[in-house]
């Protein structure tokens, strides 16, 4: 299984960044901006969303 490039969102400082997500090797992620570990995969963006 290859790692996929995935968009991540820091819940602490709202920084978005792209990183590699490997489902076979889940690891704790740290925000490169604020060093918080409150990083989640960003929700997929819907085309035509009003908000
Ligand atoms: Zn952050």
mmCIF file of the protein (N, C-alpha, C, O) and its ligand, coordinates in Angstrom:
data_MODEL
# 
_entry.id   MODEL 
# 
loop_
_entity.id 
_entity.type 
_entity.pdbx_number_of_molecules 
1 polymer     1 
2 non-polymer 1 
# 
_entity_poly.entity_id                      1 
_entity_poly.type                           'polypeptide(L)' 
_entity_poly.nstd_linkage                   no 
_entity_poly.nstd_monomer                   no 
_entity_poly.pdbx_seq_one_letter_code       
;(UNK)(UNK)(UNK)(UNK)(UNK)(UNK)(UNK)(UNK)(UNK)(UNK)(UNK)(UNK)(UNK)(UNK)(UNK)(UNK)
(UNK)(UNK)(UNK)(UNK)(UNK)(UNK)(UNK)(UNK)(UNK)(UNK)(UNK)(UNK)(UNK)(UNK)(UNK)(UNK)
(UNK)(UNK)(UNK)(UNK)(UNK)(UNK)(UNK)(UNK)(UNK)(UNK)(UNK)(UNK)(UNK)(UNK)(UNK)(UNK)
(UNK)(UNK)(UNK)
;
_entity_poly.pdbx_seq_one_letter_code_can   XXXXXXXXXXXXXXXXXXXXXXXXXXXXXXXXXXXXXXXXXXXXXXXXXXX 
_entity_poly.pdbx_strand_id                 A 
# 
loop_
_entity_poly_seq.entity_id 
_entity_poly_seq.num 
_entity_poly_seq.mon_id 
_entity_poly_seq.hetero 
1 1  UNK n 
1 2  UNK n 
1 3  UNK n 
1 4  UNK n 
1 5  UNK n 
1 6  UNK n 
1 7  UNK n 
1 8  UNK n 
1 9  UNK n 
1 10 UNK n 
1 11 UNK n 
1 12 UNK n 
1 13 UNK n 
1 14 UNK n 
1 15 UNK n 
1 16 UNK n 
1 17 UNK n 
1 18 UNK n 
1 19 UNK n 
1 20 UNK n 
1 21 UNK n 
1 22 UNK n 
1 23 UNK n 
1 24 UNK n 
1 25 UNK n 
1 26 UNK n 
1 27 UNK n 
1 28 UNK n 
1 29 UNK n 
1 30 UNK n 
1 31 UNK n 
1 32 UNK n 
1 33 UNK n 
1 34 UNK n 
1 35 UNK n 
1 36 UNK n 
1 37 UNK n 
1 38 UNK n 
1 39 UNK n 
1 40 UNK n 
1 41 UNK n 
1 42 UNK n 
1 43 UNK n 
1 44 UNK n 
1 45 UNK n 
1 46 UNK n 
1 47 UNK n 
1 48 UNK n 
1 49 UNK n 
1 50 UNK n 
1 51 UNK n 
# 
loop_
_struct_asym.id 
_struct_asym.entity_id 
A 1 
B 2 
# 
loop_
_chem_comp.id 
_chem_comp.type 
_chem_comp.mon_nstd_flag 
UNK 'L-peptide linking' . 
ZN  non-polymer         . 
# 
_pdbx_entity_nonpoly.entity_id   2 
_pdbx_entity_nonpoly.name        ? 
_pdbx_entity_nonpoly.comp_id     ZN 
# 
_pdbx_nonpoly_scheme.asym_id         B 
_pdbx_nonpoly_scheme.entity_id       2 
_pdbx_nonpoly_scheme.mon_id          ZN 
_pdbx_nonpoly_scheme.ndb_seq_num     1 
_pdbx_nonpoly_scheme.pdb_seq_num     101 
_pdbx_nonpoly_scheme.auth_seq_num    101 
_pdbx_nonpoly_scheme.pdb_mon_id      ZN 
_pdbx_nonpoly_scheme.auth_mon_id     ZN 
_pdbx_nonpoly_scheme.pdb_strand_id   A 
_pdbx_nonpoly_scheme.pdb_ins_code    . 
# 
loop_
_atom_site.group_PDB 
_atom_site.id 
_atom_site.type_symbol 
_atom_site.label_atom_id 
_atom_site.label_alt_id 
_atom_site.label_comp_id 
_atom_site.label_asym_id 
_atom_site.label_entity_id 
_atom_site.label_seq_id 
_atom_site.pdbx_PDB_ins_code 
_atom_site.Cartn_x 
_atom_site.Cartn_y 
_atom_site.Cartn_z 
_atom_site.occupancy 
_atom_site.B_iso_or_equiv 
_atom_site.pdbx_formal_charge 
_atom_site.auth_seq_id 
_atom_site.auth_comp_id 
_atom_site.auth_asym_id 
_atom_site.auth_atom_id 
_atom_site.pdbx_PDB_model_num 
ATOM   1   N  N  . UNK A 1 1  ? 0.839   -1.201 0.000  1.00 0.00 ? 1   UNK A N  1 
ATOM   2   C  CA . UNK A 1 1  ? 0.000   0.000  0.000  1.00 0.00 ? 1   UNK A CA 1 
ATOM   3   C  C  . UNK A 1 1  ? 0.877   1.256  0.000  1.00 0.00 ? 1   UNK A C  1 
ATOM   4   O  O  . UNK A 1 1  ? 1.793   1.401  0.810  1.00 0.00 ? 1   UNK A O  1 
ATOM   5   N  N  . UNK A 1 2  ? 0.575   2.130  -0.907 1.00 0.00 ? 2   UNK A N  1 
ATOM   6   C  CA . UNK A 1 2  ? 1.360   3.354  -0.995 1.00 0.00 ? 2   UNK A CA 1 
ATOM   7   C  C  . UNK A 1 2  ? 0.721   4.453  -0.154 1.00 0.00 ? 2   UNK A C  1 
ATOM   8   O  O  . UNK A 1 2  ? -0.501  4.524  -0.021 1.00 0.00 ? 2   UNK A O  1 
ATOM   9   N  N  . UNK A 1 3  ? 1.558   5.294  0.399  1.00 0.00 ? 3   UNK A N  1 
ATOM   10  C  CA . UNK A 1 3  ? 1.055   6.436  1.153  1.00 0.00 ? 3   UNK A CA 1 
ATOM   11  C  C  . UNK A 1 3  ? 0.410   7.420  0.185  1.00 0.00 ? 3   UNK A C  1 
ATOM   12  O  O  . UNK A 1 3  ? 0.844   7.583  -0.955 1.00 0.00 ? 3   UNK A O  1 
ATOM   13  N  N  . UNK A 1 4  ? -0.629  8.061  0.672  1.00 0.00 ? 4   UNK A N  1 
ATOM   14  C  CA . UNK A 1 4  ? -1.324  9.032  -0.163 1.00 0.00 ? 4   UNK A CA 1 
ATOM   15  C  C  . UNK A 1 4  ? -1.096  10.442 0.350  1.00 0.00 ? 4   UNK A C  1 
ATOM   16  O  O  . UNK A 1 4  ? -1.017  10.681 1.555  1.00 0.00 ? 4   UNK A O  1 
ATOM   17  N  N  . UNK A 1 5  ? -0.994  11.360 -0.580 1.00 0.00 ? 5   UNK A N  1 
ATOM   18  C  CA . UNK A 1 5  ? -0.866  12.748 -0.180 1.00 0.00 ? 5   UNK A CA 1 
ATOM   19  C  C  . UNK A 1 5  ? -2.240  13.235 0.272  1.00 0.00 ? 5   UNK A C  1 
ATOM   20  O  O  . UNK A 1 5  ? -3.225  13.121 -0.458 1.00 0.00 ? 5   UNK A O  1 
ATOM   21  N  N  . UNK A 1 6  ? -2.289  13.767 1.462  1.00 0.00 ? 6   UNK A N  1 
ATOM   22  C  CA . UNK A 1 6  ? -3.561  14.116 2.079  1.00 0.00 ? 6   UNK A CA 1 
ATOM   23  C  C  . UNK A 1 6  ? -3.477  15.509 2.686  1.00 0.00 ? 6   UNK A C  1 
ATOM   24  O  O  . UNK A 1 6  ? -2.426  15.935 3.166  1.00 0.00 ? 6   UNK A O  1 
ATOM   25  N  N  . UNK A 1 7  ? -4.602  16.204 2.655  1.00 0.00 ? 7   UNK A N  1 
ATOM   26  C  CA . UNK A 1 7  ? -4.635  17.539 3.256  1.00 0.00 ? 7   UNK A CA 1 
ATOM   27  C  C  . UNK A 1 7  ? -4.983  17.410 4.734  1.00 0.00 ? 7   UNK A C  1 
ATOM   28  O  O  . UNK A 1 7  ? -5.949  16.744 5.106  1.00 0.00 ? 7   UNK A O  1 
ATOM   29  N  N  . UNK A 1 8  ? -4.181  18.054 5.560  1.00 0.00 ? 8   UNK A N  1 
ATOM   30  C  CA . UNK A 1 8  ? -4.409  18.036 7.000  1.00 0.00 ? 8   UNK A CA 1 
ATOM   31  C  C  . UNK A 1 8  ? -4.756  19.432 7.492  1.00 0.00 ? 8   UNK A C  1 
ATOM   32  O  O  . UNK A 1 8  ? -4.351  20.442 6.919  1.00 0.00 ? 8   UNK A O  1 
ATOM   33  N  N  . UNK A 1 9  ? -5.520  19.449 8.573  1.00 0.00 ? 9   UNK A N  1 
ATOM   34  C  CA . UNK A 1 9  ? -5.916  20.723 9.172  1.00 0.00 ? 9   UNK A CA 1 
ATOM   35  C  C  . UNK A 1 9  ? -5.573  20.704 10.652 1.00 0.00 ? 9   UNK A C  1 
ATOM   36  O  O  . UNK A 1 9  ? -5.928  19.772 11.373 1.00 0.00 ? 9   UNK A O  1 
ATOM   37  N  N  . UNK A 1 10 ? -4.886  21.735 11.089 1.00 0.00 ? 10  UNK A N  1 
ATOM   38  C  CA . UNK A 1 10 ? -4.584  21.876 12.510 1.00 0.00 ? 10  UNK A CA 1 
ATOM   39  C  C  . UNK A 1 10 ? -5.770  22.547 13.194 1.00 0.00 ? 10  UNK A C  1 
ATOM   40  O  O  . UNK A 1 10 ? -6.173  23.644 12.808 1.00 0.00 ? 10  UNK A O  1 
ATOM   41  N  N  . UNK A 1 11 ? -6.322  21.899 14.197 1.00 0.00 ? 11  UNK A N  1 
ATOM   42  C  CA . UNK A 1 11 ? -7.478  22.463 14.894 1.00 0.00 ? 11  UNK A CA 1 
ATOM   43  C  C  . UNK A 1 11 ? -7.069  23.585 15.831 1.00 0.00 ? 11  UNK A C  1 
ATOM   44  O  O  . UNK A 1 11 ? -7.913  24.364 16.275 1.00 0.00 ? 11  UNK A O  1 
ATOM   45  N  N  . UNK A 1 12 ? -5.805  23.672 16.129 1.00 0.00 ? 12  UNK A N  1 
ATOM   46  C  CA . UNK A 1 12 ? -5.327  24.684 17.065 1.00 0.00 ? 12  UNK A CA 1 
ATOM   47  C  C  . UNK A 1 12 ? -5.129  26.039 16.383 1.00 0.00 ? 12  UNK A C  1 
ATOM   48  O  O  . UNK A 1 12 ? -5.629  27.059 16.858 1.00 0.00 ? 12  UNK A O  1 
ATOM   49  N  N  . UNK A 1 13 ? -4.391  26.041 15.258 1.00 0.00 ? 13  UNK A N  1 
ATOM   50  C  CA . UNK A 1 13 ? -4.091  27.311 14.605 1.00 0.00 ? 13  UNK A CA 1 
ATOM   51  C  C  . UNK A 1 13 ? -4.709  27.416 13.214 1.00 0.00 ? 13  UNK A C  1 
ATOM   52  O  O  . UNK A 1 13 ? -4.504  28.408 12.514 1.00 0.00 ? 13  UNK A O  1 
ATOM   53  N  N  . UNK A 1 14 ? -5.464  26.394 12.812 1.00 0.00 ? 14  UNK A N  1 
ATOM   54  C  CA . UNK A 1 14 ? -6.159  26.370 11.519 1.00 0.00 ? 14  UNK A CA 1 
ATOM   55  C  C  . UNK A 1 14 ? -5.220  26.301 10.328 1.00 0.00 ? 14  UNK A C  1 
ATOM   56  O  O  . UNK A 1 14 ? -5.613  26.571 9.193  1.00 0.00 ? 14  UNK A O  1 
ATOM   57  N  N  . UNK A 1 15 ? -4.005  25.945 10.594 1.00 0.00 ? 15  UNK A N  1 
ATOM   58  C  CA . UNK A 1 15 ? -3.050  25.808 9.494  1.00 0.00 ? 15  UNK A CA 1 
ATOM   59  C  C  . UNK A 1 15 ? -3.389  24.557 8.687  1.00 0.00 ? 15  UNK A C  1 
ATOM   60  O  O  . UNK A 1 15 ? -3.644  23.489 9.244  1.00 0.00 ? 15  UNK A O  1 
ATOM   61  N  N  . UNK A 1 16 ? -3.386  24.713 7.374  1.00 0.00 ? 16  UNK A N  1 
ATOM   62  C  CA . UNK A 1 16 ? -3.612  23.569 6.492  1.00 0.00 ? 16  UNK A CA 1 
ATOM   63  C  C  . UNK A 1 16 ? -2.309  23.215 5.808  1.00 0.00 ? 16  UNK A C  1 
ATOM   64  O  O  . UNK A 1 16 ? -1.564  24.091 5.368  1.00 0.00 ? 16  UNK A O  1 
ATOM   65  N  N  . UNK A 1 17 ? -2.048  21.943 5.724  1.00 0.00 ? 17  UNK A N  1 
ATOM   66  C  CA . UNK A 1 17 ? -0.848  21.522 5.015  1.00 0.00 ? 17  UNK A CA 1 
ATOM   67  C  C  . UNK A 1 17 ? -1.054  20.142 4.421  1.00 0.00 ? 17  UNK A C  1 
ATOM   68  O  O  . UNK A 1 17 ? -1.926  19.381 4.841  1.00 0.00 ? 17  UNK A O  1 
ATOM   69  N  N  . UNK A 1 18 ? -0.250  19.851 3.458  1.00 0.00 ? 18  UNK A N  1 
ATOM   70  C  CA . UNK A 1 18 ? -0.335  18.563 2.790  1.00 0.00 ? 18  UNK A CA 1 
ATOM   71  C  C  . UNK A 1 18 ? 0.772   17.659 3.293  1.00 0.00 ? 18  UNK A C  1 
ATOM   72  O  O  . UNK A 1 18 ? 1.935   18.051 3.384  1.00 0.00 ? 18  UNK A O  1 
ATOM   73  N  N  . UNK A 1 19 ? 0.382   16.452 3.613  1.00 0.00 ? 19  UNK A N  1 
ATOM   74  C  CA . UNK A 1 19 ? 1.372   15.497 4.079  1.00 0.00 ? 19  UNK A CA 1 
ATOM   75  C  C  . UNK A 1 19 ? 1.033   14.119 3.560  1.00 0.00 ? 19  UNK A C  1 
ATOM   76  O  O  . UNK A 1 19 ? -0.013  13.905 2.946  1.00 0.00 ? 19  UNK A O  1 
ATOM   77  N  N  . UNK A 1 20 ? 1.918   13.203 3.813  1.00 0.00 ? 20  UNK A N  1 
ATOM   78  C  CA . UNK A 1 20 ? 1.681   11.839 3.365  1.00 0.00 ? 20  UNK A CA 1 
ATOM   79  C  C  . UNK A 1 20 ? 0.938   11.072 4.438  1.00 0.00 ? 20  UNK A C  1 
ATOM   80  O  O  . UNK A 1 20 ? 1.316   11.091 5.609  1.00 0.00 ? 20  UNK A O  1 
ATOM   81  N  N  . UNK A 1 21 ? -0.125  10.396 4.027  1.00 0.00 ? 21  UNK A N  1 
ATOM   82  C  CA . UNK A 1 21 ? -0.898  9.582  4.954  1.00 0.00 ? 21  UNK A CA 1 
ATOM   83  C  C  . UNK A 1 21 ? -0.762  8.129  4.530  1.00 0.00 ? 21  UNK A C  1 
ATOM   84  O  O  . UNK A 1 21 ? -1.191  7.743  3.442  1.00 0.00 ? 21  UNK A O  1 
ATOM   85  N  N  . UNK A 1 22 ? -0.169  7.343  5.390  1.00 0.00 ? 22  UNK A N  1 
ATOM   86  C  CA . UNK A 1 22 ? 0.020   5.928  5.089  1.00 0.00 ? 22  UNK A CA 1 
ATOM   87  C  C  . UNK A 1 22 ? -0.872  5.111  6.017  1.00 0.00 ? 22  UNK A C  1 
ATOM   88  O  O  . UNK A 1 22 ? -0.607  5.033  7.217  1.00 0.00 ? 22  UNK A O  1 
ATOM   89  N  N  . UNK A 1 23 ? -1.923  4.503  5.479  1.00 0.00 ? 23  UNK A N  1 
ATOM   90  C  CA . UNK A 1 23 ? -2.877  3.755  6.325  1.00 0.00 ? 23  UNK A CA 1 
ATOM   91  C  C  . UNK A 1 23 ? -2.238  2.560  7.027  1.00 0.00 ? 23  UNK A C  1 
ATOM   92  O  O  . UNK A 1 23 ? -2.790  2.041  7.998  1.00 0.00 ? 23  UNK A O  1 
ATOM   93  N  N  . UNK A 1 24 ? -1.095  2.129  6.547  1.00 0.00 ? 24  UNK A N  1 
ATOM   94  C  CA . UNK A 1 24 ? -0.419  0.998  7.184  1.00 0.00 ? 24  UNK A CA 1 
ATOM   95  C  C  . UNK A 1 24 ? 0.468   1.432  8.337  1.00 0.00 ? 24  UNK A C  1 
ATOM   96  O  O  . UNK A 1 24 ? 0.898   0.617  9.154  1.00 0.00 ? 24  UNK A O  1 
ATOM   97  N  N  . UNK A 1 25 ? 0.732   2.720  8.389  1.00 0.00 ? 25  UNK A N  1 
ATOM   98  C  CA . UNK A 1 25 ? 1.631   3.223  9.429  1.00 0.00 ? 25  UNK A CA 1 
ATOM   99  C  C  . UNK A 1 25 ? 1.051   4.515  10.000 1.00 0.00 ? 25  UNK A C  1 
ATOM   100 O  O  . UNK A 1 25 ? 1.556   5.609  9.747  1.00 0.00 ? 25  UNK A O  1 
ATOM   101 N  N  . UNK A 1 26 ? -0.018  4.363  10.774 1.00 0.00 ? 26  UNK A N  1 
ATOM   102 C  CA . UNK A 1 26 ? -0.633  5.528  11.391 1.00 0.00 ? 26  UNK A CA 1 
ATOM   103 C  C  . UNK A 1 26 ? 0.337   6.096  12.427 1.00 0.00 ? 26  UNK A C  1 
ATOM   104 O  O  . UNK A 1 26 ? 0.818   5.389  13.312 1.00 0.00 ? 26  UNK A O  1 
ATOM   105 N  N  . UNK A 1 27 ? 0.601   7.359  12.291 1.00 0.00 ? 27  UNK A N  1 
ATOM   106 C  CA . UNK A 1 27 ? 1.492   7.976  13.260 1.00 0.00 ? 27  UNK A CA 1 
ATOM   107 C  C  . UNK A 1 27 ? 0.912   9.304  13.723 1.00 0.00 ? 27  UNK A C  1 
ATOM   108 O  O  . UNK A 1 27 ? 0.128   9.948  13.026 1.00 0.00 ? 27  UNK A O  1 
ATOM   109 N  N  . UNK A 1 28 ? 1.319   9.678  14.900 1.00 0.00 ? 28  UNK A N  1 
ATOM   110 C  CA . UNK A 1 28 ? 0.829   10.936 15.446 1.00 0.00 ? 28  UNK A CA 1 
ATOM   111 C  C  . UNK A 1 28 ? 1.406   12.082 14.627 1.00 0.00 ? 28  UNK A C  1 
ATOM   112 O  O  . UNK A 1 28 ? 2.600   12.121 14.331 1.00 0.00 ? 28  UNK A O  1 
ATOM   113 N  N  . UNK A 1 29 ? 0.532   13.007 14.272 1.00 0.00 ? 29  UNK A N  1 
ATOM   114 C  CA . UNK A 1 29 ? 0.981   14.131 13.464 1.00 0.00 ? 29  UNK A CA 1 
ATOM   115 C  C  . UNK A 1 29 ? 1.097   15.387 14.308 1.00 0.00 ? 29  UNK A C  1 
ATOM   116 O  O  . UNK A 1 29 ? 0.326   15.597 15.245 1.00 0.00 ? 29  UNK A O  1 
ATOM   117 N  N  . UNK A 1 30 ? 2.041   16.193 13.974 1.00 0.00 ? 30  UNK A N  1 
ATOM   118 C  CA . UNK A 1 30 ? 2.265   17.445 14.688 1.00 0.00 ? 30  UNK A CA 1 
ATOM   119 C  C  . UNK A 1 30 ? 2.217   18.584 13.691 1.00 0.00 ? 30  UNK A C  1 
ATOM   120 O  O  . UNK A 1 30 ? 2.813   18.510 12.616 1.00 0.00 ? 30  UNK A O  1 
ATOM   121 N  N  . UNK A 1 31 ? 1.499   19.644 14.055 1.00 0.00 ? 31  UNK A N  1 
ATOM   122 C  CA . UNK A 1 31 ? 1.392   20.800 13.189 1.00 0.00 ? 31  UNK A CA 1 
ATOM   123 C  C  . UNK A 1 31 ? 2.769   21.442 13.006 1.00 0.00 ? 31  UNK A C  1 
ATOM   124 O  O  . UNK A 1 31 ? 3.455   21.719 13.990 1.00 0.00 ? 31  UNK A O  1 
ATOM   125 N  N  . UNK A 1 32 ? 3.176   21.680 11.768 1.00 0.00 ? 32  UNK A N  1 
ATOM   126 C  CA . UNK A 1 32 ? 4.486   22.303 11.542 1.00 0.00 ? 32  UNK A CA 1 
ATOM   127 C  C  . UNK A 1 32 ? 4.532   23.754 11.984 1.00 0.00 ? 32  UNK A C  1 
ATOM   128 O  O  . UNK A 1 32 ? 5.614   24.318 12.151 1.00 0.00 ? 32  UNK A O  1 
ATOM   129 N  N  . UNK A 1 33 ? 3.370   24.366 12.176 1.00 0.00 ? 33  UNK A N  1 
ATOM   130 C  CA . UNK A 1 33 ? 3.326   25.773 12.549 1.00 0.00 ? 33  UNK A CA 1 
ATOM   131 C  C  . UNK A 1 33 ? 3.380   25.972 14.052 1.00 0.00 ? 33  UNK A C  1 
ATOM   132 O  O  . UNK A 1 33 ? 4.172   26.770 14.553 1.00 0.00 ? 33  UNK A O  1 
ATOM   133 N  N  . UNK A 1 34 ? 2.527   25.238 14.776 1.00 0.00 ? 34  UNK A N  1 
ATOM   134 C  CA . UNK A 1 34 ? 2.396   25.502 16.210 1.00 0.00 ? 34  UNK A CA 1 
ATOM   135 C  C  . UNK A 1 34 ? 2.772   24.299 17.074 1.00 0.00 ? 34  UNK A C  1 
ATOM   136 O  O  . UNK A 1 34 ? 2.700   24.365 18.301 1.00 0.00 ? 34  UNK A O  1 
ATOM   137 N  N  . UNK A 1 35 ? 3.170   23.213 16.437 1.00 0.00 ? 35  UNK A N  1 
ATOM   138 C  CA . UNK A 1 35 ? 3.611   22.014 17.159 1.00 0.00 ? 35  UNK A CA 1 
ATOM   139 C  C  . UNK A 1 35 ? 2.492   21.337 17.933 1.00 0.00 ? 35  UNK A C  1 
ATOM   140 O  O  . UNK A 1 35 ? 2.750   20.454 18.751 1.00 0.00 ? 35  UNK A O  1 
ATOM   141 N  N  . UNK A 1 36 ? 1.262   21.739 17.685 1.00 0.00 ? 36  UNK A N  1 
ATOM   142 C  CA . UNK A 1 36 ? 0.148   21.072 18.341 1.00 0.00 ? 36  UNK A CA 1 
ATOM   143 C  C  . UNK A 1 36 ? -0.074  19.710 17.704 1.00 0.00 ? 36  UNK A C  1 
ATOM   144 O  O  . UNK A 1 36 ? 0.212   19.517 16.523 1.00 0.00 ? 36  UNK A O  1 
ATOM   145 N  N  . UNK A 1 37 ? -0.583  18.769 18.486 1.00 0.00 ? 37  UNK A N  1 
ATOM   146 C  CA . UNK A 1 37 ? -0.904  17.476 17.896 1.00 0.00 ? 37  UNK A CA 1 
ATOM   147 C  C  . UNK A 1 37 ? -2.384  17.373 17.573 1.00 0.00 ? 37  UNK A C  1 
ATOM   148 O  O  . UNK A 1 37 ? -2.894  16.282 17.318 1.00 0.00 ? 37  UNK A O  1 
ATOM   149 N  N  . UNK A 1 38 ? -3.078  18.513 17.584 1.00 0.00 ? 38  UNK A N  1 
ATOM   150 C  CA . UNK A 1 38 ? -4.504  18.518 17.229 1.00 0.00 ? 38  UNK A CA 1 
ATOM   151 C  C  . UNK A 1 38 ? -4.654  18.636 15.715 1.00 0.00 ? 38  UNK A C  1 
ATOM   152 O  O  . UNK A 1 38 ? -5.237  19.596 15.209 1.00 0.00 ? 38  UNK A O  1 
ATOM   153 N  N  . UNK A 1 39 ? -4.131  17.667 15.019 1.00 0.00 ? 39  UNK A N  1 
ATOM   154 C  CA . UNK A 1 39 ? -4.168  17.680 13.561 1.00 0.00 ? 39  UNK A CA 1 
ATOM   155 C  C  . UNK A 1 39 ? -5.120  16.597 13.073 1.00 0.00 ? 39  UNK A C  1 
ATOM   156 O  O  . UNK A 1 39 ? -5.054  15.448 13.511 1.00 0.00 ? 39  UNK A O  1 
ATOM   157 N  N  . UNK A 1 40 ? -5.991  16.976 12.173 1.00 0.00 ? 40  UNK A N  1 
ATOM   158 C  CA . UNK A 1 40 ? -6.952  16.041 11.605 1.00 0.00 ? 40  UNK A CA 1 
ATOM   159 C  C  . UNK A 1 40 ? -6.850  16.072 10.091 1.00 0.00 ? 40  UNK A C  1 
ATOM   160 O  O  . UNK A 1 40 ? -6.344  17.024 9.497  1.00 0.00 ? 40  UNK A O  1 
ATOM   161 N  N  . UNK A 1 41 ? -7.338  15.020 9.497  1.00 0.00 ? 41  UNK A N  1 
ATOM   162 C  CA . UNK A 1 41 ? -7.470  15.070 8.044  1.00 0.00 ? 41  UNK A CA 1 
ATOM   163 C  C  . UNK A 1 41 ? -8.530  16.106 7.716  1.00 0.00 ? 41  UNK A C  1 
ATOM   164 O  O  . UNK A 1 41 ? -9.616  16.090 8.295  1.00 0.00 ? 41  UNK A O  1 
ATOM   165 N  N  . UNK A 1 42 ? -8.227  16.993 6.802  1.00 0.00 ? 42  UNK A N  1 
ATOM   166 C  CA . UNK A 1 42 ? -9.180  18.029 6.429  1.00 0.00 ? 42  UNK A CA 1 
ATOM   167 C  C  . UNK A 1 42 ? -10.346 17.385 5.697  1.00 0.00 ? 42  UNK A C  1 
ATOM   168 O  O  . UNK A 1 42 ? -10.158 16.459 4.908  1.00 0.00 ? 42  UNK A O  1 
ATOM   169 N  N  . UNK A 1 43 ? -11.567 17.883 5.963  1.00 0.00 ? 43  UNK A N  1 
ATOM   170 C  CA . UNK A 1 43 ? -12.729 17.341 5.266  1.00 0.00 ? 43  UNK A CA 1 
ATOM   171 C  C  . UNK A 1 43 ? -12.623 17.651 3.782  1.00 0.00 ? 43  UNK A C  1 
ATOM   172 O  O  . UNK A 1 43 ? -12.100 18.698 3.400  1.00 0.00 ? 43  UNK A O  1 
ATOM   173 N  N  . UNK A 1 44 ? -13.113 16.753 2.951  1.00 0.00 ? 44  UNK A N  1 
ATOM   174 C  CA . UNK A 1 44 ? -13.052 16.998 1.510  1.00 0.00 ? 44  UNK A CA 1 
ATOM   175 C  C  . UNK A 1 44 ? -13.867 18.224 1.134  1.00 0.00 ? 44  UNK A C  1 
ATOM   176 O  O  . UNK A 1 44 ? -14.954 18.457 1.662  1.00 0.00 ? 44  UNK A O  1 
ATOM   177 N  N  . UNK A 1 45 ? -13.328 18.986 0.230  1.00 0.00 ? 45  UNK A N  1 
ATOM   178 C  CA . UNK A 1 45 ? -14.030 20.191 -0.188 1.00 0.00 ? 45  UNK A CA 1 
ATOM   179 C  C  . UNK A 1 45 ? -15.040 19.827 -1.253 1.00 0.00 ? 45  UNK A C  1 
ATOM   180 O  O  . UNK A 1 45 ? -14.738 19.109 -2.206 1.00 0.00 ? 45  UNK A O  1 
ATOM   181 N  N  . UNK A 1 46 ? -16.259 20.342 -1.071 1.00 0.00 ? 46  UNK A N  1 
ATOM   182 C  CA . UNK A 1 46 ? -17.306 20.071 -2.052 1.00 0.00 ? 46  UNK A CA 1 
ATOM   183 C  C  . UNK A 1 46 ? -17.393 21.222 -3.038 1.00 0.00 ? 46  UNK A C  1 
ATOM   184 O  O  . UNK A 1 46 ? -17.457 22.389 -2.650 1.00 0.00 ? 46  UNK A O  1 
ATOM   185 N  N  . UNK A 1 47 ? -17.396 20.886 -4.280 1.00 0.00 ? 47  UNK A N  1 
ATOM   186 C  CA . UNK A 1 47 ? -17.521 21.909 -5.301 1.00 0.00 ? 47  UNK A CA 1 
ATOM   187 C  C  . UNK A 1 47 ? -18.912 22.517 -5.225 1.00 0.00 ? 47  UNK A C  1 
ATOM   188 O  O  . UNK A 1 47 ? -19.910 21.804 -5.127 1.00 0.00 ? 47  UNK A O  1 
ATOM   189 N  N  . UNK A 1 48 ? -18.965 23.833 -5.269 1.00 0.00 ? 48  UNK A N  1 
ATOM   190 C  CA . UNK A 1 48 ? -20.257 24.502 -5.259 1.00 0.00 ? 48  UNK A CA 1 
ATOM   191 C  C  . UNK A 1 48 ? -20.848 24.687 -3.877 1.00 0.00 ? 48  UNK A C  1 
ATOM   192 O  O  . UNK A 1 48 ? -21.997 25.111 -3.748 1.00 0.00 ? 48  UNK A O  1 
ATOM   193 N  N  . UNK A 1 49 ? -20.087 24.377 -2.843 1.00 0.00 ? 49  UNK A N  1 
ATOM   194 C  CA . UNK A 1 49 ? -20.586 24.597 -1.501 1.00 0.00 ? 49  UNK A CA 1 
ATOM   195 C  C  . UNK A 1 49 ? -20.753 26.083 -1.237 1.00 0.00 ? 49  UNK A C  1 
ATOM   196 O  O  . UNK A 1 49 ? -19.917 26.888 -1.648 1.00 0.00 ? 49  UNK A O  1 
ATOM   197 N  N  . UNK A 1 50 ? -21.816 26.445 -0.563 1.00 0.00 ? 50  UNK A N  1 
ATOM   198 C  CA . UNK A 1 50 ? -22.103 27.870 -0.360 1.00 0.00 ? 50  UNK A CA 1 
ATOM   199 C  C  . UNK A 1 50 ? -21.307 28.440 0.796  1.00 0.00 ? 50  UNK A C  1 
ATOM   200 O  O  . UNK A 1 50 ? -21.094 29.651 0.852  1.00 0.00 ? 50  UNK A O  1 
ATOM   201 N  N  . UNK A 1 51 ? -20.859 27.595 1.728  1.00 0.00 ? 51  UNK A N  1 
ATOM   202 C  CA . UNK A 1 51 ? -20.096 28.091 2.863  1.00 0.00 ? 51  UNK A CA 1 
ATOM   203 C  C  . UNK A 1 51 ? -18.690 27.485 2.899  1.00 0.00 ? 51  UNK A C  1 
ATOM   204 O  O  . UNK A 1 51 ? -17.907 27.797 3.796  1.00 0.00 ? 51  UNK A O  1 
HETATM 205 ZN ZN . ZN  B 2 .  ? -1.115  24.459 14.218 1.00 0.00 ? 101 ZN  A ZN 1 
# 
